[in-house]
């Protein structure tokens, strides 16, 4: 999916300001302004830290939850790898929990079974829980939070695909201890590459800021008392984000419009089911419109689908054994 810029070209305006003022570095007025825009959008008196990626936000959230080597973290099994990779960054082990059929997201009942199982087998509870708003669809966050609070386990909401989605009218990413947002090139809004971490606690917000800026102490020289990370968003990327925030509601409305078109066009097609909001509590941004196809439905020519050899892959090397010098992934 290609990103859609504002018709007014405000993204270029903010980028030009960054160049004109020589703020071509991480941090700066655009970063501050973008964070304030995000705080106004998510509401609930939350604080936001703009970061280099949504994956960085998951990483810092788990770090600040106290996840350490040898711990276990419950995570949704039906998700992109970025939800689980940061768990292994910290030396912990992901415990994958399957989805319930209505939302395709983490099943709260299976989640509780997993908590009980890990306590029984390891003698300690999981260190965190990571539900995911797959394709933009909300998870059953009220039930997830009720169970998590009963066992005193922090929740990190991976709302990377669910920016602007709501549960009972409240924006995703504002229920748990932390919320994760993504502004990758294919998301609801983009900063080219980037993400954000949402939190309600002022002290935790400051700690996240420290970790994201290599944990440099406030001295007139370089002093680092903890291991930090270079995770802050650049002022250039944040300029794109500020422009995008002026059209975020338009983008969400457009995705909902596309979903409605699919529902109308496919409503009478046998064997095809468009995945929609299960009930009135769910308000998906429909970042990605999805369907299920009955197993008895056949497509003409599908028997040939896997006969072609893939010779290149975005983000990877060729799958052929010999270099043909015809692709960007030459051995």
Buried (B, 14 or more C-beta within 10 A) or exposed (E): EEBBBBEEEBBBEBBEBBEEEEBEEBBBBBBBBBBEBBBEBBEEEBBBBBBBBBBBBBBBBBBBBEBEEEBBBBBBBBBBEBBBEBBEBBEBBBBBBEBBEBBBBBBBEBBBEBBEEBEEEBEEBBBBBBBBBBBBBBBBBEBBBEBBEEBEBBBBBBBBBBBBBBBEEBBBBBBBBBBBBBBBEEBBBBBBBBBBBBBBBEEBBEBBBBBBBBBBEEEEEEEEEEEBBEBBBBBBBBBBBBBBBBBBEEBBEBBBEEBBEBBEEEEEEEEBEBBBBBEEBBBBBBBBBBEEEEEEEEEEEEEEEEEEEEEBEEEEEBEBEEEEEEEEBEE
